[in-house]
Amino acid sequence: MRKSLTLILAIFVYLVSTPSSKAQSTFTVASWSSTDPNVLGLTDGVEATLYDISLNSIRTFDIPAAAYSDEILQQINRWSPDLRYVARVTLYNGDVRTYPGYRYSGSTHLSVWDVEMGRLLFEVSPLDFTPPIVWSQHSDRLAISTFSTQTGMNIDLYDLTGKLIFEFPPSNTGLWDRFAWNSTGRLFAYNADEDILIYDFDTNQYLVSPTPDFIFDFDLKFSASNPDLLAYSSSNPQGIVIWNVRTARIEGIAGGEYLRFDWQSDRLVTIGYDEQIRVWDTSSFQELASYDRGYISYLQLSPFSDVMLTNGTDTNTYQIIDPLTGNILATQQR
C-alpha cells in the first residue's frame, strides 16, 4: 500500500463516442487493475489499451470486429478486474420489440474476449436488451442482467467457458440494473422489486437485507477491503448508507443527495446532484474535501483508494487531478 492516503488522485475519463460507418455509438470504459494499482485499462469498440497513472500508453490490444451483418447501433465494453478480459455488449439493428414501459428496435449480443491472446472466449446471443454486466473480483465469473417476455427480469452468472453456472429467480416487476460481488466472491447483492437482496453462495441462502427508500440514481457496492460491508444510496435515510451484512446493522451514513459513489478502504467519494465531489473518511464519516468539477457520470477508486477514475461529458479528454485541491496533475487527448 502506498505510504499515505492523504493525497488522493482522481482521474477524470470522459465518455467517448466514436461513430463509424457501422457503429453509431461506442463507449470508452476504463477500469483500474486489481493486481497493479499503477495500471488502468481503457477500451472502446476497436482497441483495449493499458496506461500508467501518468497516462502513458503501456500496451494496446486489438478487439476483433463482431462478425454480424446487421448494423451496429451501440457497443459497451467492460474490463475484468485483472484487465485480462473484456466483455462486450453489442446492440444490433433489427426487428422492433415492445415490452411493458419501453420499445426499441434491435437485438443484443454478449461476447467475452481474452484481449491478451486476442481470442473470443464465448458469446451469448441474442439477449433482449442492452444488459448491465459485472465481473467478479477474481475475474472468473460474469453476472448479466437480461429481460425476457416469458420470465421477466433475470440475472445469469457465467464462467469463462460460457457455461451458465447460476440463475437468480426471475422478477416480472423489478428493474435489476444494479448488482455487485463482494471481494471474496461469496456474496452477491442486487436490487429487485425495490428491495436489496444479498445471496450467500456458500450457504445458498439470502442474508438479512436493508430496506432502503430507493432513489432514481440508485447504486450499490461492496467494500473491496471488507467483504462484509455494503454501501447503497438511499433517500430515507438520505445519503450513502454502509450496511454490515453479518450484523445486519447500519455502520454509518454519508448524508446528502448523490448521483454516484465509490469507496475503498476508509475512503468514500461521492458526486452530488449539485456536481460537488466530496471525499469522506468512513471510519468517522467526516467530510475531508468538497469542490465542483462539473458533471461526472462514473467513478472508480483504485485498489489502494489513493487514485480515482471517473468520466464526464467532455469527449476524448483524460485528466488526473488531486481531489483535495482540484489541481490537474496530468491531461491527455485520446
N, C-alpha and C positions, 0 to 999 in steps of 0.2 A: 504494500500500500504506500502511496506517496506520503511524504512526511507531514503534509498539512492539508486539511480540508478547508482552510480559511479562504484560499484563493480558488474559487470555483469558476472554471472557464465555461462559457456557453458557446456552442457553435450553432449558428442560425443557417439552416439549409432550406432554401425556399422551393416551393412547389414548382416543378418543371413540366411543361407541356411541349412535346416535340412532335408536331404534326408532320405527316409524310403523305405520300400518295395513297397509302393504305390506312395508316393509323391516324385517327382523329385526335386522340389524346393518350399520352403515355406519361405516367407519373414517376419522377425520380424519388426513390425511397432510400433512406440512409439508416444505418444501424451501427452501434459500437460493437466491437469484438468482445465476446465473453471470455476470451483467452488472453488477449493482449489489449490493455486499456489505452495504448497509444495508437491503435489502428481502428479505422472506421471504414465501412463499405457504402458505396453509392451505386445504385443501379437504375437504369431506365430500360426501355424495351429492347435495346440492342447490346449494351455493354454493362458489365459489372466491374467496378474499379475500387481498389483498396487505396486509402490515403492515410498519411500520418496526421498527427494533430496540428501540424503546420500547414496542412492542406497540400502537401506534396504527394504526387501520384506515386504509388509503390508498384502496382501491377494492374493490368486491365485484362479482363476475360470477355470473350465474345459469347453472347447468348444466342444460339441459332434461332432464326425466324420460325414462327409457327407454320406448320405445313397444312394450311387450310386455304381454300379458295375464296371463302366468304370475306367480305370487307371487315377489317378490324376496326371496331369503334373505340375501344379503350383497353389499355393494359395497365395492370398494377402488379408490382413485384415486391416480395418480402424476403429479406435475408434471414437465414438461420442465425442463431446467436453466435456460432463459431465462424460465421462468414464463409462456410464451405458450400452451402446450398442456397438456391434461390427458388422460391415458389412464385409462379407467375399465374395470375388470373387474367384471362383474355375474353373480352366481350365481343362477339361477332354479330354482324348484321344478320337478321333472319326474320322468321315469322313473328307477327305481333302476338304478345301474350298478355292476358289480362288477369290480374289477381285482385282480391279484395284490397282496395285502398291505393292501388297503383297499376300502371300499364306501361309496358315497354316492348321494344322490338329487338329480338336477338337471342342468342344462346351463349352460354359461358363455359369455358374450358379451364381446367387447372392443370398446369404442368410443373413438375419439380425437377430442377436441374442441379447436377453436380458441376459447379462453374469451374472448379479446378481441372476437372477431367474433360469438360465440355460435353457432358453426356446427359441425356434425358433419363431420369430415374423412373418416373411413372407419370401417367396422365389420367385424369378423371373428367369425363365429358359425357353428355352435356349436363351442366348444372343449370338451375332455373333462374339464377340471377347472380350478380357480382357479389361473392360472399366475403365476409371478414375471414382472415386466416391468421392463426397464431401458432408459432413454433414453441415446442417445449424448450426449457433452458438447456437441455443436453443435446438439442438439435437432432433428436432421434424420432420425434413424433410431431404430427401436424394436426391442428384442430381446424375444421372448416364448418362454417355455418351455411346451411343450404335451405332452400324452400321447395316444397312440392305441393301441388294441388291435392294430392291424396293424403299426405301426412301432416302438412303444415310445416312449421319450422323444425329443423333438425340440427344437431351438432355431431359430426362424424370425426373420428380420430383415425389417422393413417400412420403406418410406419414408413420407413424409407424405401420399402419394396413396393409400396402402393397397396398393401394389404389393409383392409378395413378392420381395425382391431377393437373398436368400441363405438357404440351408437347410444347417444342420450335419448331418453323418451321424447317423442315429438310434442310440439305445442301448437295449437291452432290459433292462439290469440297473442302469445308473447312475441316480442321482437328480440331475437337472440343475436345481438350485434356487438356485445362486449363480453369477452371472456379472457381468462388468464390462468397460466400454470404457476404453481409455486416453484421455488428454486430446486427442490428435490424431485419434482415431477410426480409427487404423491397426491397432491391436491389440485383440483381444477374447479375454478369458480366461474359462474356465468349468470347472466340475467335472463329471466323468463317469466312472463306473466306478471311483470312489475315486482318480481322477487329476486333476491340474490340467492343462488344455490351453490353449495360447496360440496363437492364429491370427493371422497377418500378412496383411492384405488386400492389401498392395502386392505381396507375392511369392506370395500364395496358398499359403503353406506354414505348417506348425506349427513353432514355435520349441522349443528345448530347455526343458523344464519341470521344476519341482521335484517331488519325490516325498514329500509330507508324510504323516505319520500323522494321518488325519482325526479330528476330534473331533465330538461331536454338534452343537454350535453352530458349525459351520464357516462361515467367511466369507472373502471376498477382495475387495480394492480396489486400483486403480491410484492412484498419487500424481497429484494434479492439477497439480503443479508440475514433475514429472519423468516424462515418458511412458514411461520405461524401468524404473521401479520399481513392483513389485507386492508388496502386503502380503497375507499369508494367515495364518489361525490354524492351529496345529498342536499335536499332543501330543508329538511327538518330531522335532525339538527342541520343547520346550514353550514356548508363547508366541505372539506375533505376529512372524512372520518376514518380513523385507523381502528380496525376490529381484530381482536385476538381470537383466532378460530378455535383454540384449545380451551380457553377460559370462557368463551362466548361473551366477552365484555368489550366495551369501547375503551381503547387505551388513550385516545386524545382526539382533538378536533382542531384543524386549521380553519378558522372561521372566515367566511366570505363566499362570494359567488364566483365560481371558476369554470372556465371552458376546458382547460387541460391541466394535467398534473403528472409528475413522475417523482419517484424517490428511490434512493439507495442509502444504505447505512443510516445515519441520523440526519440526512438532508432531504427535505421535501421542497420541490419547486412547483409553483402554481402560476397559471396565467388566467387573469380575470376578464370579465366582460368589459372592464374599464381599461383593458390592454396593459395592465400593470403586471410585471413579473415580480413575484415575491419568493424569497428564499427563507425556509423555516428550519429551525432546529427541532427535530421530532422528540428529542429527549426532554425538552422543556416546552415545546410548541410556542417558542418565541420567534417573532419575525426578525430575520437578520438583515434583509435588504428588500427594497422595493423601488421600481422605476419602470418607465414606459419604453417599450421597444416596438410599438406598433402591433399590428395583427399577427398572431402566431397560431398556427393550426396543429402543431405537433411538437412534442419534446421528448427527449430520452436522455437520462443521466448515464454517464459511463459507469462501468462496474465499481469504480472507487469513489463515485459521487463527486469527483473534482472537475469533471467536464460534462457539458450538456449539449445535446444535439437537438436542434429544432428547425422548423421550416415555417415560412410565411407566404406572402403573395408576390414578392419580387422575384421574377424568374431568373434562373441562371446565376444567382448570386449566393456565395457562401461566405459566412463571417464567423470568426471566433472572437468572442468577447469575454470580458470579465463581468459577470452579472452583478457583482457587488458594487462596481463603479460604472458599468455601462461602456467602458472603454473597448474599442475594437482592437483586437490583437493581430488578426490576420483576415485577409479577404482574397477570394478567388472567383473569377468569372469562368463558368463551365460552358 
